[in-house]
Amino acid sequence: MNDSRDFSSLEKKIGLTFSNPVLLKQALTHRSYLNEHKDVSWDHNERLEFLGDAVLELIITDYLFHHQLSSCKPFKRRGNYLSPHERKSRKLLH
């Protein structure tokens, strides 16, 4: 994968056009590739992977907070929040 690599066939197959080919190369480059190819001028994808994981965590947390916890009521004995299904299950157990 050198600096002149053309990603047009990839873009055509997936129906997207990338505005920053260097960032695309970084996203597709694993650290082990750089260990074997010292002449590569771009970085590996771990920083982007970490950022992506953080963004996904934020989106999922926001969704759960606004959609799941809004239907939960506190369970006083343990201080946990329970969904309606969990409250019903606990009532059946007691």
Phi, psi and omega per residue, in radians:
M1 nan 1.683 3.124
N2 -1.748 3.076 -3.046
D3 -1.111 -0.378 -3.091
S4 -1.636 0.138 -3.119
R5 -1.028 2.341 -3.108
D6 -1.761 2.195 -3.131
F7 -1.768 0.280 -3.082
S8 -1.113 -0.616 3.121
S9 -1.177 -0.671 3.071
L10 -1.117 -0.819 3.141
E11 -1.040 -0.701 -3.140
K12 -1.148 -0.744 -3.115
K13 -1.140 -0.681 -3.082
I14 -1.700 -0.067 3.064
G15 1.275 0.496 3.118
L16 -2.242 2.681 3.032
T17 -2.087 2.177 -3.108
F18 -1.587 2.278 -3.101
S19 -1.484 -0.338 -3.113
N20 -2.250 1.612 -3.090
P21 -1.118 -0.502 3.111
V22 -1.164 -0.723 3.098
L23 -1.145 -0.655 3.074
L24 -1.098 -0.762 3.100
K25 -1.051 -0.748 3.124
Q26 -1.090 -0.752 -3.123
A27 -1.096 -0.498 -3.096
L28 -1.712 0.094 -3.067
T29 -1.861 2.079 3.085
H30 -1.501 2.635 -3.117
R31 -0.981 -0.659 -3.120
S32 -1.101 -0.544 3.092
Y33 -1.116 -0.734 -3.136
L34 -1.164 -0.561 3.089
N35 -1.113 -0.552 -3.115
E36 -1.608 -0.310 -3.095
H37 -2.222 1.460 -3.060
K38 -1.192 -0.295 -3.090
D39 -1.464 -0.057 -3.115
V40 -1.235 2.388 -3.039
S41 -1.739 0.039 3.127
W42 -2.005 2.948 -3.058
D43 -1.577 2.954 3.094
H44 -1.443 3.085 -2.979
N45 -1.627 0.067 -3.039
E46 -1.103 -0.674 3.133
R47 -1.138 -0.709 3.097
L48 -1.175 -0.665 3.110
E49 -1.106 -0.747 3.110
F50 -1.081 -0.777 3.115
L51 -1.086 -0.765 3.111
G52 -1.077 -0.724 3.094
D53 -1.087 -0.722 -3.140
A54 -1.144 -0.697 3.125
V55 -1.148 -0.770 3.103
L56 -1.075 -0.714 3.118
E57 -1.081 -0.725 3.123
L58 -1.112 -0.782 -3.137
I59 -1.124 -0.787 -3.126
I60 -1.164 -0.739 3.116
T61 -1.077 -0.766 3.118
D62 -1.077 -0.771 3.130
Y63 -1.073 -0.857 -3.122
L64 -1.089 -0.706 -3.136
F65 -1.098 -0.763 -3.060
H66 -1.489 -0.418 -3.083
H67 -1.884 -0.564 -3.096
Q68 -1.638 -0.855 -3.085
L69 -1.221 -0.374 3.131
S70 -1.169 -0.392 3.125
S71 -1.742 0.111 -3.113
C72 -1.755 2.594 3.036
K73 -2.080 2.603 -3.132
P74 -1.125 2.476 3.019
F75 -1.743 1.790 -2.897
K76 -1.034 -0.624 -3.021
R77 -1.124 -0.678 -3.092
R78 -1.949 -0.164 -3.135
G79 1.340 0.225 3.114
N80 -1.582 2.790 3.026
Y81 -1.719 2.310 -3.098
L82 -2.120 2.487 3.051
S83 -1.302 2.862 3.105
P84 -0.966 -0.670 3.126
H85 -1.104 -0.758 3.135
E86 -1.172 -0.675 3.106
R87 -1.086 -0.749 3.134
K88 -1.104 -0.736 3.126
S89 -1.093 -0.715 3.141
R90 -1.169 -0.642 3.116
K91 -1.110 -0.651 3.136
L92 -1.205 -0.517 -3.129
L93 -1.332 -0.439 -3.068
H94 -1.727 nan nan
